[in-house]
Amino acid sequence: MVGKKLGEVFSSLKDNLLFIFSVISFSIITISCEKSFKDFDKNLMEKKKELVEFNEKSNIRKEQISKTQNE
């Protein structure tokens, strides 16, 4: 009888520990993915800014070349 109750307690503890481990693992994965997406968005915004600056410089250079050719 006691052995049966003890087995139930250990089984319950095992289930609880498995659940806690699953929740912790899921939380870690979720947090790391969220951080990764934030870093990706930040990097994407920086690249967009660089592209806009390059485009502006390119347009200025095109105007300079066009003026030089017309002279």
C-alpha positions as CSV (number, residue, x, y, z in Angstrom):
1,M,0.0,0.0,0.0
2,V,2.8,2.4,1.0
3,G,4.8,1.4,-2.1
4,K,1.8,2.1,-4.3
5,K,1.3,5.6,-2.8
6,L,5.1,6.3,-3.1
7,G,5.0,5.3,-6.7
8,E,2.1,7.7,-7.3
9,V,4.0,10.5,-5.6
10,F,7.1,9.9,-7.7
11,S,5.0,9.6,-10.9
12,S,3.3,12.9,-10.0
13,L,6.6,14.6,-9.3
14,K,8.0,13.2,-12.5
15,D,5.0,14.7,-14.4
16,N,5.4,18.0,-12.7
17,L,9.1,18.2,-13.4
18,L,8.5,17.3,-17.0
19,F,5.9,20.1,-17.3
20,I,8.1,22.6,-15.6
21,F,11.0,21.7,-17.8
22,S,8.8,22.0,-20.9
23,V,7.5,25.4,-19.8
24,I,11.1,26.7,-19.1
25,S,12.3,25.3,-22.5
26,F,9.4,26.9,-24.3
27,S,10.1,30.2,-22.6
28,I,13.8,30.2,-23.4
29,I,13.0,29.4,-27.1
30,T,10.4,32.1,-27.2
31,I,12.6,34.8,-25.7
32,S,15.6,33.9,-27.9
33,C,13.4,34.0,-31.0
34,E,11.9,37.4,-30.0
35,K,15.4,38.8,-29.4
36,S,16.5,37.4,-32.8
37,F,13.6,39.1,-34.5
38,K,14.3,42.4,-32.8
39,D,18.0,42.2,-33.9
40,F,16.8,41.4,-37.4
41,D,14.4,44.4,-37.5
42,K,17.1,46.7,-36.2
43,N,19.6,45.5,-38.7
44,L,17.0,45.8,-41.5
45,M,16.3,49.4,-40.5
46,E,20.0,50.2,-40.6
47,K,20.4,48.7,-44.0
48,K,17.4,50.6,-45.2
49,K,18.9,53.9,-43.9
50,E,22.2,53.0,-45.7
51,L,20.3,52.3,-48.9
52,V,18.4,55.6,-48.8
53,E,21.7,57.5,-48.2
54,F,23.4,55.6,-51.0
55,N,20.4,56.5,-53.3
56,E,20.7,60.2,-52.4
57,K,24.4,60.2,-53.1
58,S,23.9,58.3,-56.3
59,N,21.3,60.9,-57.5
60,I,23.6,63.8,-56.7
61,R,26.4,62.1,-58.6
62,K,24.1,61.5,-61.6
63,E,23.2,65.2,-61.6
64,Q,26.9,66.1,-61.5
65,I,27.6,63.8,-64.4
66,S,24.7,65.1,-66.4
67,K,25.8,68.7,-65.8
68,T,29.4,67.9,-66.9
69,Q,28.1,66.2,-70.1
70,N,25.9,69.2,-71.0
71,E,28.8,71.7,-70.6
